[in-house]
Amino acid sequence: MKVSKIRDGLWRWEVPHPAGRGRAVASVYAEFDEAVVLIDPLVPADPAEQERFLRALDRDVWRLARPVLVLVGSVDHGRSADAVAERYRAAGRESRVVGDAAIRDRVSCVLHATFEEITLPAGLHALPIPGMSPGERAFVLDPWRTAVFADAVIGAGEGRVRVLHERVFRPAIRGIALARPEILLTSHGEPVLSGGTAALEQALGE
C-alpha cells in the first residue's frame, strides 16, 4: 500500500487491484467541514496493512467527529464501500454510501442514498460522465482545486493524463476543465499534482 498526502486534509492511497491485474488502484480521503469523505475506498487485502490502514482511518474519523460519506464513482467501484461504512455505523457514527441512481441495483455495495437524493458538503460536486461505465461520476473538490476520476481519465505519467476514447463523454470532461482544477487524482495511473487544467486540455486535444 502507498499512502500520499496531497494537501492538508486531502490524501490518496493505492493498493493492488483486487482482481490481481498487476496494477494499483487509488482511493481518496478528504476532510470537509460537514463530513469525512472517502471516494472509491479500497481497504488493503494484506491483514497487517489492513489493520494499520483502519487504525489510521479510525484516528482521523474520531478526531474530527464528523459523519463519514463514502462516494462510489462507477458501477465497478463498490470496492470496500460496505466494509468502511458499516465499520463506523456499527460504532455509532453516521455513515452512508452514495452513488448514482443508475447503479443502485448493479453495484457490489449497498447504496444508502443516491446523488439525486442528498446534498453533498459545500465545495464537493459529483459530475456525471455519460457514456463511460454506468453511473460514472467525477468529483470536484473546491477547497483543493482537485478533480477525482474513476475510469474516464487515467494517469499517463510525467504530469499527463489520458482521456479514454468515447467521444460522448468528452464534453463532460471539458466541463470539468472549466472548473480549472490544479490537481487531478485518478483511480488508475499516476496523479497530476500541478497544472491539472493544462493536462486535461492537452488530453482532450489529442
Helices and strands as residue ranges (DSSP letters): E 2-7, E 10-16, E 24-31, E 36-39, H 47-64, E 68-71, H 81-90, E 95-99, G 101-103, E 113-114, E 124-128, E 137-141, G 142-144, E 146-149, E 153-157, E 160-163, G 167-169, H 170-177, E 183-186, H 196-205
